[in-house]
Amino acid sequence: MILIADSGATKTDWRLLHQDGTVEQAKTIGFNPYFISADEMVRHMREHLMPHLSGPPQTVFYYGSGCAAPEKNAQVKGAIATLMPDAEIHVQNDVVAAARALCGHEPGIACILGTGANSCYYDGKDVGAQLPNLGFWLGDEGSGGYLGKRLLTDFMQLELPADLHEKFLKRFPGTNRDALLQRLYSEPMPSSHAASFAKFLFDNLSHPYVYQLVYDAFGLFFQKYVEKYDRAKEVPVHFVGSIAFYYANVLRQVANDRGLTLRNILETPIAGLTLYHQGEI
């Protein structure tokens, strides 16, 4: 049996693949090693994952945010090995998950567009190149965090159209400068808080201001995270993540306008990862 995990900041999707083709599913919290210790990971998996598995897997493929650094990779691998000592364990970061889920065994550019943003060039087997990601404060163009930040900035600086400003106040009463700065600068996960405002943009996407804001943000994403790859206009571009999934129509329009071939858009990688690994049973 093969156990696959796709772990993000808030949740982890698990799939246990059997030789007869059946698939078991489970869900736990996210296990970013920058925010959770190995002991906490072991405890939570013992309580919330192991009871849902019908038997011990022979191989584990774990894909997670925060797993790029060797020491964090080893931390996650050690935690899994505590509960599955006989399994062969492979730990990869979320960019590899996106590449395998989206591209399979074909070359392409795999992009992540959810709370944050990222991309890589994938040669069909390995991640061949990756542009630097500067995170919420200095980058993440096109992401939910970026869209929310743009909306909040325009609201606080009285640059929203009057009708949208009124809608925003009704949707988020009590929003003010001091509370906003406290939440973004002094509390954990500011990108997630900013991204929570992206739903307001989606609900008002037919408004010219909102459409242009989203269109321009996606244009920046392609400029900074896609078009710098040498083969950007020769290979398909794929996306995974909630922002890409729900704003797919705008994303496809921007890609078309920039002469790019946009193919697969997935909300999460787990289905694609399941297909990728089924041939290894």
ChimeraX commands (.cxc) that place a marker at each C-alpha (Angstrom):
marker #1 position 0.00,0.00,0.00 radius 0.5
marker #1 position 1.05,3.60,-0.67 radius 0.5
marker #1 position 0.15,6.50,1.61 radius 0.5
marker #1 position 0.09,9.98,0.06 radius 0.5
marker #1 position -0.16,13.24,2.01 radius 0.5
marker #1 position -0.69,16.79,0.77 radius 0.5
marker #1 position -0.13,19.11,3.72 radius 0.5
marker #1 position -0.78,22.85,3.70 radius 0.5
marker #1 position -0.88,25.50,6.38 radius 0.5
marker #1 position -4.29,24.50,7.73 radius 0.5
marker #1 position -5.07,20.94,6.61 radius 0.5
marker #1 position -3.56,17.71,5.30 radius 0.5
marker #1 position -5.31,15.43,2.80 radius 0.5
marker #1 position -4.31,11.74,3.03 radius 0.5
marker #1 position -4.92,8.92,0.53 radius 0.5
marker #1 position -4.09,5.24,1.12 radius 0.5
marker #1 position -3.82,3.37,-2.20 radius 0.5
marker #1 position -4.44,-0.40,-2.29 radius 0.5
marker #1 position -3.27,-2.83,-4.95 radius 0.5
marker #1 position -6.86,-3.60,-5.94 radius 0.5
marker #1 position -7.41,0.08,-6.81 radius 0.5
marker #1 position -9.41,1.08,-3.75 radius 0.5
marker #1 position -8.53,4.35,-2.07 radius 0.5
marker #1 position -9.01,5.29,1.58 radius 0.5
marker #1 position -9.23,8.95,2.60 radius 0.5
marker #1 position -8.46,10.90,5.75 radius 0.5
marker #1 position -8.01,14.51,6.76 radius 0.5
marker #1 position -5.94,16.09,9.56 radius 0.5
marker #1 position -4.60,19.51,10.45 radius 0.5
marker #1 position -1.69,20.96,8.49 radius 0.5
marker #1 position 1.83,20.09,9.60 radius 0.5
marker #1 position 4.08,22.96,8.53 radius 0.5
marker #1 position 7.30,22.18,10.46 radius 0.5
marker #1 position 7.93,25.88,11.04 radius 0.5
marker #1 position 4.79,26.06,13.17 radius 0.5
marker #1 position 4.42,22.59,14.69 radius 0.5
marker #1 position 6.92,20.38,16.51 radius 0.5
marker #1 position 7.69,16.76,15.65 radius 0.5
marker #1 position 6.11,15.64,18.95 radius 0.5
marker #1 position 2.89,17.53,18.17 radius 0.5
marker #1 position 2.80,16.01,14.70 radius 0.5
marker #1 position 3.23,12.49,16.08 radius 0.5
marker #1 position 0.54,13.01,18.69 radius 0.5
marker #1 position -1.99,14.37,16.21 radius 0.5
marker #1 position -1.28,11.68,13.61 radius 0.5
marker #1 position -1.59,8.94,16.24 radius 0.5
marker #1 position -5.00,10.27,17.32 radius 0.5
marker #1 position -6.49,11.44,14.03 radius 0.5
marker #1 position -4.77,9.56,11.18 radius 0.5
marker #1 position -3.74,6.08,12.31 radius 0.5
marker #1 position -7.29,4.98,13.34 radius 0.5
marker #1 position -8.45,5.66,9.76 radius 0.5
marker #1 position -5.81,3.46,8.06 radius 0.5
marker #1 position -6.75,-0.17,7.45 radius 0.5
marker #1 position -3.12,-1.25,7.59 radius 0.5
marker #1 position 0.47,0.00,7.56 radius 0.5
marker #1 position 1.71,1.40,4.23 radius 0.5
marker #1 position 4.87,0.10,2.60 radius 0.5
marker #1 position 5.67,3.52,1.11 radius 0.5
marker #1 position 4.79,7.08,2.17 radius 0.5
marker #1 position 4.92,10.08,-0.16 radius 0.5
marker #1 position 4.51,13.21,1.96 radius 0.5
marker #1 position 4.26,16.62,0.27 radius 0.5
marker #1 position 4.10,19.67,2.51 radius 0.5
marker #1 position 4.62,23.39,2.87 radius 0.5
marker #1 position 7.75,24.25,4.84 radius 0.5
marker #1 position 9.59,21.07,3.81 radius 0.5
marker #1 position 12.17,22.54,1.42 radius 0.5
marker #1 position 14.90,23.07,4.04 radius 0.5
marker #1 position 16.79,19.82,4.81 radius 0.5
marker #1 position 16.35,20.13,8.59 radius 0.5
marker #1 position 12.58,20.65,8.28 radius 0.5
marker #1 position 12.35,17.80,5.80 radius 0.5
marker #1 position 14.14,15.54,8.30 radius 0.5
marker #1 position 11.83,16.69,11.11 radius 0.5
marker #1 position 8.72,15.62,9.20 radius 0.5
marker #1 position 10.31,12.36,8.04 radius 0.5
marker #1 position 11.26,11.51,11.62 radius 0.5
marker #1 position 7.76,12.14,12.90 radius 0.5
marker #1 position 6.24,9.84,10.27 radius 0.5
marker #1 position 8.86,7.17,10.94 radius 0.5
marker #1 position 7.89,7.14,14.62 radius 0.5
marker #1 position 4.46,5.79,13.67 radius 0.5
marker #1 position 5.43,3.89,10.49 radius 0.5
marker #1 position 8.91,2.52,11.23 radius 0.5
marker #1 position 8.89,-0.08,8.45 radius 0.5
marker #1 position 7.75,2.26,5.66 radius 0.5
marker #1 position 9.93,3.81,2.98 radius 0.5
marker #1 position 9.33,7.54,3.48 radius 0.5
marker #1 position 9.75,10.31,0.90 radius 0.5
marker #1 position 9.22,13.96,1.93 radius 0.5
marker #1 position 8.95,16.71,-0.70 radius 0.5
marker #1 position 7.83,20.33,-0.65 radius 0.5
marker #1 position 4.57,21.72,-2.01 radius 0.5
marker #1 position 6.15,22.88,-5.27 radius 0.5
marker #1 position 7.05,19.29,-6.18 radius 0.5
marker #1 position 3.48,18.32,-5.26 radius 0.5
marker #1 position 2.10,20.91,-7.65 radius 0.5
marker #1 position 4.45,19.84,-10.45 radius 0.5
marker #1 position 3.61,16.13,-10.19 radius 0.5
marker #1 position -0.12,16.70,-9.71 radius 0.5
marker #1 position -0.42,19.13,-12.61 radius 0.5
marker #1 position 2.16,17.96,-15.15 radius 0.5
marker #1 position 2.34,14.24,-14.45 radius 0.5
marker #1 position 5.30,13.03,-16.50 radius 0.5
marker #1 position 5.23,15.85,-19.08 radius 0.5
marker #1 position 7.24,19.11,-19.14 radius 0.5
marker #1 position 5.41,22.24,-18.04 radius 0.5
marker #1 position 5.28,25.18,-15.69 radius 0.5
marker #1 position 3.48,24.40,-12.44 radius 0.5
marker #1 position 2.06,27.31,-10.46 radius 0.5
marker #1 position 0.57,27.65,-7.00 radius 0.5
marker #1 position -1.98,30.42,-6.55 radius 0.5
marker #1 position -3.81,30.25,-3.23 radius 0.5
marker #1 position -3.10,32.21,-0.07 radius 0.5
marker #1 position 0.44,32.57,-1.43 radius 0.5
marker #1 position 2.08,32.24,-4.84 radius 0.5
marker #1 position 4.86,30.11,-6.30 radius 0.5
marker #1 position 5.95,28.39,-9.50 radius 0.5
marker #1 position 8.54,26.09,-11.04 radius 0.5
marker #1 position 9.64,24.70,-14.38 radius 0.5
marker #1 position 9.20,20.91,-14.42 radius 0.5
marker #1 position 10.98,18.77,-17.03 radius 0.5
marker #1 position 8.63,15.80,-16.64 radius 0.5
marker #1 position 10.66,14.18,-13.90 radius 0.5
marker #1 position 12.27,16.84,-11.72 radius 0.5
marker #1 position 11.88,20.50,-10.85 radius 0.5
marker #1 position 14.39,22.04,-13.24 radius 0.5
marker #1 position 14.18,25.69,-12.19 radius 0.5
marker #1 position 12.35,27.78,-9.65 radius 0.5
marker #1 position 12.03,31.53,-9.38 radius 0.5
marker #1 position 12.49,33.02,-5.89 radius 0.5
marker #1 position 9.38,33.62,-3.81 radius 0.5
marker #1 position 9.54,36.62,-1.46 radius 0.5
marker #1 position 6.43,35.89,0.57 radius 0.5
marker #1 position 3.49,38.01,1.63 radius 0.5
marker #1 position 5.19,41.33,2.35 radius 0.5
marker #1 position 7.55,41.48,-0.64 radius 0.5
marker #1 position 5.91,39.26,-3.24 radius 0.5
marker #1 position 3.09,36.73,-3.73 radius 0.5
marker #1 position 1.65,38.78,-6.58 radius 0.5
marker #1 position -1.70,37.39,-7.72 radius 0.5
marker #1 position -2.29,35.39,-4.55 radius 0.5
marker #1 position -5.20,35.66,-2.14 radius 0.5
marker #1 position -2.95,37.48,0.30 radius 0.5
marker #1 position -1.92,39.96,-2.38 radius 0.5
marker #1 position -5.50,40.55,-3.56 radius 0.5
marker #1 position -6.67,41.11,0.01 radius 0.5
marker #1 position -3.79,43.48,0.69 radius 0.5
marker #1 position -4.62,45.54,-2.39 radius 0.5
marker #1 position -8.29,45.71,-1.41 radius 0.5
marker #1 position -7.51,46.74,2.17 radius 0.5
marker #1 position -5.04,49.38,1.03 radius 0.5
marker #1 position -7.53,50.95,-1.35 radius 0.5
marker #1 position -10.27,50.84,1.30 radius 0.5
marker #1 position -8.16,52.50,3.98 radius 0.5
marker #1 position -6.86,55.15,1.56 radius 0.5
marker #1 position -10.40,55.95,0.34 radius 0.5
marker #1 position -9.64,54.79,-3.20 radius 0.5
marker #1 position -12.47,52.30,-3.57 radius 0.5
marker #1 position -15.41,53.36,-5.74 radius 0.5
marker #1 position -18.19,54.71,-3.50 radius 0.5
marker #1 position -20.55,51.78,-4.07 radius 0.5
marker #1 position -17.86,49.23,-3.22 radius 0.5
marker #1 position -16.75,51.23,-0.19 radius 0.5
marker #1 position -20.31,51.07,1.14 radius 0.5
marker #1 position -20.55,47.34,0.44 radius 0.5
marker #1 position -17.24,46.76,2.21 radius 0.5
marker #1 position -18.41,48.60,5.33 radius 0.5
marker #1 position -21.58,46.53,5.45 radius 0.5
marker #1 position -19.62,43.29,4.98 radius 0.5
marker #1 position -16.83,44.16,7.44 radius 0.5
marker #1 position -18.25,46.66,9.98 radius 0.5
marker #1 position -15.76,48.14,12.40 radius 0.5
marker #1 position -12.76,47.80,10.09 radius 0.5
marker #1 position -10.31,50.54,11.02 radius 0.5
marker #1 position -6.63,51.35,10.70 radius 0.5
marker #1 position -5.54,50.43,14.23 radius 0.5
marker #1 position -7.30,47.08,14.31 radius 0.5
marker #1 position -6.08,46.21,10.83 radius 0.5
marker #1 position -2.44,47.04,11.52 radius 0.5
marker #1 position -2.55,45.15,14.81 radius 0.5
marker #1 position -3.88,42.05,13.05 radius 0.5
marker #1 position -1.43,42.21,10.15 radius 0.5
marker #1 position 1.76,43.23,11.94 radius 0.5
marker #1 position 1.45,41.77,15.44 radius 0.5
marker #1 position -0.41,38.48,15.05 radius 0.5
marker #1 position 0.46,35.22,13.27 radius 0.5
marker #1 position -0.26,34.42,9.61 radius 0.5
marker #1 position -1.02,37.89,8.21 radius 0.5
marker #1 position -1.27,36.47,4.69 radius 0.5
marker #1 position -4.19,34.25,5.69 radius 0.5
marker #1 position -6.01,37.19,7.23 radius 0.5
marker #1 position -5.48,39.34,4.13 radius 0.5
marker #1 position -6.53,36.45,1.89 radius 0.5
marker #1 position -9.83,36.14,3.75 radius 0.5
marker #1 position -10.90,39.40,2.06 radius 0.5
marker #1 position -10.46,37.88,-1.41 radius 0.5
marker #1 position -13.96,36.38,-1.13 radius 0.5
marker #1 position -15.34,39.95,-1.21 radius 0.5
marker #1 position -13.58,40.50,-4.53 radius 0.5
marker #1 position -14.94,37.24,-5.93 radius 0.5
marker #1 position -18.48,38.18,-4.90 radius 0.5
marker #1 position -18.10,41.50,-6.73 radius 0.5
marker #1 position -16.09,40.33,-9.72 radius 0.5
marker #1 position -18.54,41.87,-12.20 radius 0.5
marker #1 position -17.65,45.34,-10.89 radius 0.5
marker #1 position -15.15,47.01,-13.28 radius 0.5
marker #1 position -12.83,48.04,-10.44 radius 0.5
marker #1 position -12.67,44.51,-9.03 radius 0.5
marker #1 position -12.19,42.83,-12.40 radius 0.5
marker #1 position -9.34,45.21,-13.25 radius 0.5
marker #1 position -7.68,44.69,-9.87 radius 0.5
marker #1 position -7.76,40.90,-10.30 radius 0.5
marker #1 position -6.74,41.07,-13.97 radius 0.5
marker #1 position -3.73,43.28,-13.17 radius 0.5
marker #1 position -2.71,41.05,-10.23 radius 0.5
marker #1 position -2.71,37.96,-12.44 radius 0.5
marker #1 position -0.73,39.87,-15.06 radius 0.5
marker #1 position 1.92,40.57,-12.43 radius 0.5
marker #1 position 1.97,36.89,-11.48 radius 0.5
marker #1 position 2.66,35.83,-15.07 radius 0.5
marker #1 position 5.30,38.56,-15.45 radius 0.5
marker #1 position 7.18,37.63,-12.28 radius 0.5
marker #1 position 6.60,33.86,-11.91 radius 0.5
marker #1 position 6.03,32.46,-15.41 radius 0.5
marker #1 position 7.41,34.53,-18.29 radius 0.5
marker #1 position 10.98,34.51,-16.92 radius 0.5
marker #1 position 11.30,30.78,-17.62 radius 0.5
marker #1 position 13.04,30.18,-20.97 radius 0.5
marker #1 position 10.31,27.86,-22.28 radius 0.5
marker #1 position 7.32,29.81,-20.95 radius 0.5
marker #1 position 5.67,30.06,-24.37 radius 0.5
marker #1 position 6.66,26.56,-25.49 radius 0.5
marker #1 position 5.19,24.42,-22.70 radius 0.5
marker #1 position 1.76,24.43,-21.01 radius 0.5
marker #1 position 1.22,26.40,-17.81 radius 0.5
marker #1 position -0.81,24.76,-15.03 radius 0.5
marker #1 position -2.24,26.02,-11.74 radius 0.5
marker #1 position -3.28,24.63,-8.39 radius 0.5
marker #1 position -4.86,26.58,-5.53 radius 0.5
marker #1 position -8.12,28.16,-4.49 radius 0.5
marker #1 position -7.51,31.54,-6.13 radius 0.5
marker #1 position -6.61,29.97,-9.48 radius 0.5
marker #1 position -9.60,27.63,-9.24 radius 0.5
marker #1 position -12.27,30.18,-8.37 radius 0.5
marker #1 position -10.93,32.96,-10.60 radius 0.5
marker #1 position -10.19,30.55,-13.47 radius 0.5
marker #1 position -12.06,32.55,-16.11 radius 0.5
marker #1 position -10.04,35.71,-15.43 radius 0.5
marker #1 position -6.81,33.72,-15.17 radius 0.5
marker #1 position -7.40,32.06,-18.54 radius 0.5
marker #1 position -8.18,35.42,-20.13 radius 0.5
marker #1 position -4.96,36.99,-18.83 radius 0.5
marker #1 position -2.91,33.99,-19.99 radius 0.5
marker #1 position -4.48,34.13,-23.45 radius 0.5
marker #1 position -3.85,37.89,-23.70 radius 0.5
marker #1 position -0.17,37.28,-22.89 radius 0.5
marker #1 position 0.24,34.48,-25.43 radius 0.5
marker #1 position 0.57,31.68,-22.88 radius 0.5
marker #1 position -1.00,28.20,-23.03 radius 0.5
marker #1 position -2.92,27.58,-19.81 radius 0.5
marker #1 position -4.08,24.00,-19.35 radius 0.5
marker #1 position -4.92,22.34,-16.01 radius 0.5
marker #1 position -6.38,24.22,-13.04 radius 0.5
marker #1 position -6.94,22.23,-9.82 radius 0.5
marker #1 position -8.25,23.40,-6.47 radius 0.5
marker #1 position -5.97,20.99,-4.56 radius 0.5
marker #1 position -3.14,18.65,-5.67 radius 0.5
marker #1 position -4.32,15.45,-3.97 radius 0.5
marker #1 position -6.31,13.99,-6.89 radius 0.5
marker #1 position -3.45,14.60,-9.30 radius 0.5
marker #1 position -0.93,13.11,-6.86 radius 0.5
marker #1 position -3.12,10.02,-6.49 radius 0.5
marker #1 position -3.10,9.51,-10.26 radius 0.5
marker #1 position 0.65,10.14,-10.40 radius 0.5
marker #1 position 1.44,7.43,-7.83 radius 0.5
marker #1 position -1.16,4.81,-8.77 radius 0.5
marker #1 position 1.21,3.27,-11.28 radius 0.5
marker #1 position 3.72,2.54,-8.51 radius 0.5
marker #1 position 1.51,0.10,-6.55 radius 0.5
marker link #1:1,2 radius 0.2
marker link #1:2,3 radius 0.2
marker link #1:3,4 radius 0.2
marker link #1:4,5 radius 0.2
marker link #1:5,6 radius 0.2
marker link #1:6,7 radius 0.2
marker link #1:7,8 radius 0.2
marker link #1:8,9 radius 0.2
marker link #1:9,10 radius 0.2
marker link #1:10,11 radius 0.2
marker link #1:11,12 radius 0.2
marker link #1:12,13 radius 0.2
marker link #1:13,14 radius 0.2
marker link #1:14,15 radius 0.2
marker link #1:15,16 radius 0.2
marker link #1:16,17 radius 0.2
marker link #1:17,18 radius 0.2
marker link #1:18,19 radius 0.2
marker link #1:19,20 radius 0.2
marker link #1:20,21 radius 0.2
marker link #1:21,22 radius 0.2
marker link #1:22,23 radius 0.2
marker link #1:23,24 radius 0.2
marker link #1:24,25 radius 0.2
marker link #1:25,26 radius 0.2
marker link #1:26,27 radius 0.2
marker link #1:27,28 radius 0.2
marker link #1:28,29 radius 0.2
marker link #1:29,30 radius 0.2
marker link #1:30,31 radius 0.2
marker link #1:31,32 radius 0.2
marker link #1:32,33 radius 0.2
marker link #1:33,34 radius 0.2
marker link #1:34,35 radius 0.2
marker link #1:35,36 radius 0.2
marker link #1:36,37 radius 0.2
marker link #1:37,38 radius 0.2
marker link #1:38,39 radius 0.2
marker link #1:39,40 radius 0.2
marker link #1:40,41 radius 0.2
marker link #1:41,42 radius 0.2
marker link #1:42,43 radius 0.2
marker link #1:43,44 radius 0.2
marker link #1:44,45 radius 0.2
marker link #1:45,46 radius 0.2
marker link #1:46,47 radius 0.2
marker link #1:47,48 radius 0.2
marker link #1:48,49 radius 0.2
marker link #1:49,50 radius 0.2
marker link #1:50,51 radius 0.2
marker link #1:51,52 radius 0.2
marker link #1:52,53 radius 0.2
marker link #1:53,54 radius 0.2
marker link #1:54,55 radius 0.2
marker link #1:55,56 radius 0.2
marker link #1:56,57 radius 0.2
marker link #1:57,58 radius 0.2
marker link #1:58,59 radius 0.2
marker link #1:59,60 radius 0.2
marker link #1:60,61 radius 0.2
marker link #1:61,62 radius 0.2
marker link #1:62,63 radius 0.2
marker link #1:63,64 radius 0.2
marker link #1:64,65 radius 0.2
marker link #1:65,66 radius 0.2
marker link #1:66,67 radius 0.2
marker link #1:67,68 radius 0.2
marker link #1:68,69 radius 0.2
marker link #1:69,70 radius 0.2
marker link #1:70,71 radius 0.2
marker link #1:71,72 radius 0.2
marker link #1:72,73 radius 0.2
marker link #1:73,74 radius 0.2
marker link #1:74,75 radius 0.2
marker link #1:75,76 radius 0.2
marker link #1:76,77 radius 0.2
marker link #1:77,78 radius 0.2
marker link #1:78,79 radius 0.2
marker link #1:79,80 radius 0.2
marker link #1:80,81 radius 0.2
marker link #1:81,82 radius 0.2
marker link #1:82,83 radius 0.2
marker link #1:83,84 radius 0.2
marker link #1:84,85 radius 0.2
marker link #1:85,86 radius 0.2
marker link #1:86,87 radius 0.2
marker link #1:87,88 radius 0.2
marker link #1:88,89 radius 0.2
marker link #1:89,90 radius 0.2
marker link #1:90,91 radius 0.2
marker link #1:91,92 radius 0.2
marker link #1:92,93 radius 0.2
marker link #1:93,94 radius 0.2
marker link #1:94,95 radius 0.2
marker link #1:95,96 radius 0.2
marker link #1:96,97 radius 0.2
marker link #1:97,98 radius 0.2
marker link #1:98,99 radius 0.2
marker link #1:99,100 radius 0.2
marker link #1:100,101 radius 0.2
marker link #1:101,102 radius 0.2
marker link #1:102,103 radius 0.2
marker link #1:103,104 radius 0.2
marker link #1:104,105 radius 0.2
marker link #1:105,106 radius 0.2
marker link #1:106,107 radius 0.2
marker link #1:107,108 radius 0.2
marker link #1:108,109 radius 0.2
marker link #1:109,110 radius 0.2
marker link #1:110,111 radius 0.2
marker link #1:111,112 radius 0.2
marker link #1:112,113 radius 0.2
marker link #1:113,114 radius 0.2
marker link #1:114,115 radius 0.2
marker link #1:115,116 radius 0.2
marker link #1:116,117 radius 0.2
marker link #1:117,118 radius 0.2
marker link #1:118,119 radius 0.2
marker link #1:119,120 radius 0.2
marker link #1:120,121 radius 0.2
marker link #1:121,122 radius 0.2
marker link #1:122,123 radius 0.2
marker link #1:123,124 radius 0.2
marker link #1:124,125 radius 0.2
marker link #1:125,126 radius 0.2
marker link #1:126,127 radius 0.2
marker link #1:127,128 radius 0.2
marker link #1:128,129 radius 0.2
marker link #1:129,130 radius 0.2
marker link #1:130,131 radius 0.2
marker link #1:131,132 radius 0.2
marker link #1:132,133 radius 0.2
marker link #1:133,134 radius 0.2
marker link #1:134,135 radius 0.2
marker link #1:135,136 radius 0.2
marker link #1:136,137 radius 0.2
marker link #1:137,138 radius 0.2
marker link #1:138,139 radius 0.2
marker link #1:139,140 radius 0.2
marker link #1:140,141 radius 0.2
marker link #1:141,142 radius 0.2
marker link #1:142,143 radius 0.2
marker link #1:143,144 radius 0.2
marker link #1:144,145 radius 0.2
marker link #1:145,146 radius 0.2
marker link #1:146,147 radius 0.2
marker link #1:147,148 radius 0.2
marker link #1:148,149 radius 0.2
marker link #1:149,150 radius 0.2
marker link #1:150,151 radius 0.2
marker link #1:151,152 radius 0.2
marker link #1:152,153 radius 0.2
marker link #1:153,154 radius 0.2
marker link #1:154,155 radius 0.2
marker link #1:155,156 radius 0.2
marker link #1:156,157 radius 0.2
marker link #1:157,158 radius 0.2
marker link #1:158,159 radius 0.2
marker link #1:159,160 radius 0.2
marker link #1:160,161 radius 0.2
marker link #1:161,162 radius 0.2
marker link #1:162,163 radius 0.2
marker link #1:163,164 radius 0.2
marker link #1:164,165 radius 0.2
marker link #1:165,166 radius 0.2
marker link #1:166,167 radius 0.2
marker link #1:167,168 radius 0.2
marker link #1:168,169 radius 0.2
marker link #1:169,170 radius 0.2
marker link #1:170,171 radius 0.2
marker link #1:171,172 radius 0.2
marker link #1:172,173 radius 0.2
marker link #1:173,174 radius 0.2
marker link #1:174,175 radius 0.2
marker link #1:175,176 radius 0.2
marker link #1:176,177 radius 0.2
marker link #1:177,178 radius 0.2
marker link #1:178,179 radius 0.2
marker link #1:179,180 radius 0.2
marker link #1:180,181 radius 0.2
marker link #1:181,182 radius 0.2
marker link #1:182,183 radius 0.2
marker link #1:183,184 radius 0.2
marker link #1:184,185 radius 0.2
marker link #1:185,186 radius 0.2
marker link #1:186,187 radius 0.2
marker link #1:187,188 radius 0.2
marker link #1:188,189 radius 0.2
marker link #1:189,190 radius 0.2
marker link #1:190,191 radius 0.2
marker link #1:191,192 radius 0.2
marker link #1:192,193 radius 0.2
marker link #1:193,194 radius 0.2
marker link #1:194,195 radius 0.2
marker link #1:195,196 radius 0.2
marker link #1:196,197 radius 0.2
marker link #1:197,198 radius 0.2
marker link #1:198,199 radius 0.2
marker link #1:199,200 radius 0.2
marker link #1:200,201 radius 0.2
marker link #1:201,202 radius 0.2
marker link #1:202,203 radius 0.2
marker link #1:203,204 radius 0.2
marker link #1:204,205 radius 0.2
marker link #1:205,206 radius 0.2
marker link #1:206,207 radius 0.2
marker link #1:207,208 radius 0.2
marker link #1:208,209 radius 0.2
marker link #1:209,210 radius 0.2
marker link #1:210,211 radius 0.2
marker link #1:211,212 radius 0.2
marker link #1:212,213 radius 0.2
marker link #1:213,214 radius 0.2
marker link #1:214,215 radius 0.2
marker link #1:215,216 radius 0.2
marker link #1:216,217 radius 0.2
marker link #1:217,218 radius 0.2
marker link #1:218,219 radius 0.2
marker link #1:219,220 radius 0.2
marker link #1:220,221 radius 0.2
marker link #1:221,222 radius 0.2
marker link #1:222,223 radius 0.2
marker link #1:223,224 radius 0.2
marker link #1:224,225 radius 0.2
marker link #1:225,226 radius 0.2
marker link #1:226,227 radius 0.2
marker link #1:227,228 radius 0.2
marker link #1:228,229 radius 0.2
marker link #1:229,230 radius 0.2
marker link #1:230,231 radius 0.2
marker link #1:231,232 radius 0.2
marker link #1:232,233 radius 0.2
marker link #1:233,234 radius 0.2
marker link #1:234,235 radius 0.2
marker link #1:235,236 radius 0.2
marker link #1:236,237 radius 0.2
marker link #1:237,238 radius 0.2
marker link #1:238,239 radius 0.2
marker link #1:239,240 radius 0.2
marker link #1:240,241 radius 0.2
marker link #1:241,242 radius 0.2
marker link #1:242,243 radius 0.2
marker link #1:243,244 radius 0.2
marker link #1:244,245 radius 0.2
marker link #1:245,246 radius 0.2
marker link #1:246,247 radius 0.2
marker link #1:247,248 radius 0.2
marker link #1:248,249 radius 0.2
marker link #1:249,250 radius 0.2
marker link #1:250,251 radius 0.2
marker link #1:251,252 radius 0.2
marker link #1:252,253 radius 0.2
marker link #1:253,254 radius 0.2
marker link #1:254,255 radius 0.2
marker link #1:255,256 radius 0.2
marker link #1:256,257 radius 0.2
marker link #1:257,258 radius 0.2
marker link #1:258,259 radius 0.2
marker link #1:259,260 radius 0.2
marker link #1:260,261 radius 0.2
marker link #1:261,262 radius 0.2
marker link #1:262,263 radius 0.2
marker link #1:263,264 radius 0.2
marker link #1:264,265 radius 0.2
marker link #1:265,266 radius 0.2
marker link #1:266,267 radius 0.2
marker link #1:267,268 radius 0.2
marker link #1:268,269 radius 0.2
marker link #1:269,270 radius 0.2
marker link #1:270,271 radius 0.2
marker link #1:271,272 radius 0.2
marker link #1:272,273 radius 0.2
marker link #1:273,274 radius 0.2
marker link #1:274,275 radius 0.2
marker link #1:275,276 radius 0.2
marker link #1:276,277 radius 0.2
marker link #1:277,278 radius 0.2
marker link #1:278,279 radius 0.2
marker link #1:279,280 radius 0.2
marker link #1:280,281 radius 0.2
view
